[in-house]
Amino acid sequence: MALAALGVVSTVRAQDDDFWGRFSLGERSAFNISASFSGVGGFTAPGVSGTGVQSYNDGYVADVNSPTVLHTADWGYDNASQITSQLPGGDVVMRSSSSQAVSAGDAGNGAQSGMELDYTQPLVAGKFWHLGWDAAFDWTGIHIQDSRPMSGDVVTTAQIFALGAVFPPNAPYSGSGLPGQPLLSTTAIPDPSGDSTQIGAASITGTRKIDADLFGVKLGPSLEFPLGKYFSIGLGGGFAFGVIDSEFSYDETVTVAGLGTQTHAASGHTDGWVSGGYARAQANLHLDKRVSLFSGVEFDDLGVFNQTVGGETAHLDLSRTVYVTGGISINF
């Protein structure tokens, strides 16, 4: 097979002295690489402390829904409007607010820089065409930062606690749990009439960032059409795959008026495989039989690479990448 291949190459060169093996080195500018993000922000509802006290936006209650403790003196509330009746037998309404994480659409799309080393092996030639086989190794540095402000909906749920046969203490009130203080039921009863949703009330600020290196390999046939002594046009396409070495980080602050702020920050490193295909077109300027200059355009589809860090996911879209290329070729 090796001797047969050498025979083909020898025959080709005998037919056309300008059809040579070729190494090409060039710069690649990548466009249309973008990233989207899911799980962004989110304002967490008040939770249970280490001592078993359930916090709310406007108060707290110890041993909520406890199967063994039916009443507690360890409770508090902030506003008189939370009391349904100022007479014995009234209830206290406690509210808890949260917002769901949101998604951020495409960011990036700016130019990313890289390099490529390509080898073309001649196979067969006709009078007006040359058929060869391309093998290329390339690198693209990817840097995307998204600092767009966003907003999320704040959902507030209400729960009712029975005060019992005592007059409610004046607001604001904070019990210490000592004997003789007003007791509150530990059984939380949902109050749908007090639930509400505030559209866009959670403000999300901060930055999401991807720093990645894409190392790729391409294999496929190429077809070149000479246009006189100094010019030619080439077409090619085939299989592409690569390895991504990626660092994803974010630092975000979620603010809800009247409730405060929460900060989310994390970073992580990972790598993985991507695969797909490519198609390219190229124009060549032949300075002499040994040296050429080239410029071209290439379309790559390597799918979407996902990376999750701390509950937030970056989706790096490599499915519609357009490369503008240029460099020098050496024939041998």
FENCORTA-V509998 format. One record per residue. RES is the residue in one small letter. OMEGA is omega in whole degrees, 0 to 359 (NA if undefined). Layout:
# FENCORTA-V509998
<<RES;OMEGA> <RES;OMEGA>>
This chain:
# FENCORTA-V509998
<<m;179> <a;179> <l;179> <a;179> <a;178> <l;179> <g;178> <v;180> <v;180> <s;179> <t;180> <v;182> <r;176> <a;180> <q;186> <d;183> <d;181> <d;183> <f;187> <w;165> <g;190> <r;168> <f;179> <s;176> <l;183> <g;176> <e;179> <r;172> <s;184> <a;177> <f;175> <n;167> <i;184> <s;178> <a;170> <s;187> <f;175> <s;184> <g;185> <v;175> <g;185> <g;179> <f;186> <t;178> <a;176> <p;185> <g;181> <v;180> <s;179> <g;179> <t;176> <g;179> <v;178> <q;179> <s;175> <y;177> <n;191> <d;178> <g;179> <y;178> <v;177> <a;173> <d;179> <v;179> <n;178> <s;179> <p;184> <t;180> <v;184> <l;179> <h;180> <t;172> <a;180> <d;181> <w;179> <g;177> <y;190> <d;192> <n;179> <a;181> <s;179> <q;181> <i;181> <t;178> <s;179> <q;179> <l;175> <p;182> <g;179> <g;180> <d;175> <v;180> <v;177> <m;183> <r;181> <s;185> <s;176> <s;173> <s;178> <q;173> <a;183> <v;178> <s;177> <a;182> <g;187> <d;172> <a;180> <g;182> <n;176> <g;182> <a;173> <q;186> <s;178> <g;180> <m;177> <e;172> <l;187> <d;173> <y;177> <t;178> <q;179> <p;178> <l;182> <v;183> <a;170> <g;182> <k;185> <f;180> <w;176> <h;178> <l;180> <g;179> <w;183> <d;170> <a;186> <a;171> <f;182> <d;176> <w;175> <t;173> <g;184> <i;180> <h;181> <i;177> <q;182> <d;180> <s;180> <r;173> <p;181> <m;178> <s;178> <g;179> <d;178> <v;180> <v;180> <t;176> <t;183> <a;175> <q;183> <i;174> <f;181> <a;181> <l;179> <g;189> <a;176> <v;173> <f;180> <p;175> <p;181> <n;178> <a;352> <p;184> <y;176> <s;180> <g;180> <s;181> <g;182> <l;177> <p;179> <g;178> <q;182> <p;179> <l;177> <l;177> <s;177> <t;179> <t;180> <a;178> <i;179> <p;179> <d;183> <p;180> <s;179> <g;179> <d;180> <s;175> <t;177> <q;183> <i;175> <g;184> <a;177> <a;180> <s;182> <i;177> <t;179> <g;188> <t;171> <r;189> <k;174> <i;171> <d;187> <a;171> <d;178> <l;177> <f;188> <g;175> <v;179> <k;178> <l;178> <g;179> <p;176> <s;181> <l;183> <e;181> <f;178> <p;176> <l;184> <g;187> <k;191> <y;186> <f;172> <s;177> <i;181> <g;175> <l;180> <g;179> <g;179> <g;185> <f;178> <a;173> <f;183> <g;177> <v;176> <i;174> <d;195> <s;173> <e;180> <f;180> <s;176> <y;177> <d;189> <e;176> <t;178> <v;183> <t;173> <v;183> <a;178> <g;182> <l;177> <g;184> <t;173> <q;183> <t;177> <h;179> <a;178> <a;175> <s;180> <g;182> <h;176> <t;173> <d;182> <g;182> <w;170> <v;181> <s;180> <g;182> <g;180> <y;172> <a;184> <r;172> <a;188> <q;174> <a;184> <n;174> <l;184> <h;179> <l;171> <d;184> <k;184> <r;190> <v;177> <s;170> <l;181> <f;174> <s;184> <g;177> <v;183> <e;175> <f;179> <d;172> <d;179> <l;176> <g;183> <v;178> <f;183> <n;178> <q;182> <t;178> <v;175> <g;178> <g;178> <e;185> <t;173> <a;179> <h;182> <l;186> <d;178> <l;188> <s;183> <r;186> <t;176> <v;179> <y;169> <v;189> <t;175> <g;180> <g;186> <i;178> <s;176> <i;178> <n;179> <f;NA>>
